Amino acid sequence: MSNEYNGMAIGVFELDSECACFVALDAAAKAASVKIQSVERNRLKSGACVKMRGSISDVKAAMEVALETAAPISKIYSHTIIAAPTDGTEMAAAMTINK
């Protein structure tokens, strides 16, 4: 597991449109200092899940902008922020990337 994201909060959102995910993540990355960790296409639906990392304040700001941007163009399936992920959470997050 990479140490690149150690100590960073995780923000995750899932939309019903992969295209809308890219629009939302672009707005999020422009609004706050976050790194996009992954975009994972949902194989059962047409949407995707985005994981972004940064300080808790940056992730909160980015998430707010991402959801505001996505709301008019996509259904928001879910979203959450984990302020201080444990080692187990980090391992699970890394295991799901590109699956």
C-alpha positions in Angstrom: 0.0 0.0 0.0 1.3 3.4 -0.9 2.1 6.0 1.8 1.2 8.8 -0.6 -2.2 9.4 1.1 -1.2 8.7 4.8 -2.8 11.1 7.2 -5.3 12.5 4.6 -9.0 12.5 4.8 -11.0 10.5 2.2 -14.0 11.9 0.4 -16.1 9.5 -1.7 -19.1 10.2 -3.9 -21.0 8.0 -6.3 -23.2 9.2 -9.1 -25.4 7.6 -11.7 -23.3 9.0 -14.6 -19.7 8.4 -15.2 -19.6 11.6 -17.3 -21.1 13.6 -14.4 -18.4 12.2 -12.1 -15.8 13.8 -14.2 -17.6 17.1 -14.3 -18.0 17.0 -10.5 -14.5 15.9 -9.7 -13.1 18.7 -12.0 -15.1 21.3 -10.0 -14.0 19.7 -6.7 -10.3 19.8 -7.7 -10.6 23.5 -8.7 -12.4 24.4 -5.5 -10.0 22.9 -3.0 -6.5 21.4 -2.7 -7.5 17.7 -3.1 -5.9 14.8 -5.0 -8.2 12.5 -7.0 -7.2 9.0 -5.8 -9.5 7.1 -8.2 -12.5 7.0 -10.4 -14.1 3.6 -10.4 -16.8 2.7 -13.0 -19.7 0.9 -11.5 -20.2 -2.3 -13.6 -23.8 -2.8 -12.5 -24.9 0.7 -13.1 -23.8 3.4 -15.6 -22.3 5.5 -12.9 -19.0 5.8 -11.1 -17.4 6.3 -7.7 -14.8 9.0 -7.0 -12.3 8.9 -4.2 -10.5 12.2 -3.3 -7.9 12.9 -0.6 -6.6 15.9 1.2 -7.0 17.8 4.5 -10.4 17.5 6.2 -11.2 21.1 5.4 -10.2 20.7 1.7 -12.1 17.5 1.3 -15.2 19.0 2.9 -15.0 22.0 0.6 -14.4 19.9 -2.5 -17.2 17.5 -1.6 -19.7 20.4 -1.2 -18.8 21.7 -4.7 -18.8 18.3 -6.3 -22.3 17.5 -5.0 -23.6 21.0 -5.9 -22.2 20.5 -9.4 -23.6 17.0 -9.8 -27.1 17.6 -8.5 -28.6 19.2 -11.6 -27.1 16.6 -14.0 -27.0 13.3 -12.1 -28.5 11.3 -9.4 -26.3 11.2 -6.3 -26.2 7.6 -5.0 -24.1 8.2 -2.0 -21.3 10.4 -0.5 -19.2 10.4 2.7 -16.1 11.8 4.2 -13.8 9.9 6.5 -11.7 12.4 8.5 -9.0 10.1 9.9 -9.1 6.7 8.2 -7.6 3.8 10.1 -5.0 1.4 8.6 -7.8 -1.1 7.9 -9.9 1.5 6.1 -6.8 2.6 4.1 -6.2 -1.0 3.1 -9.9 -1.5 2.1 -9.8 1.7 0.1 -6.7 0.7 -1.8 -8.1 -2.8 -2.5 -11.2 -1.4 -4.2 -9.3 0.7 -6.7 -9.5 -0.6 -10.3 -11.8 -3.5 -9.3 
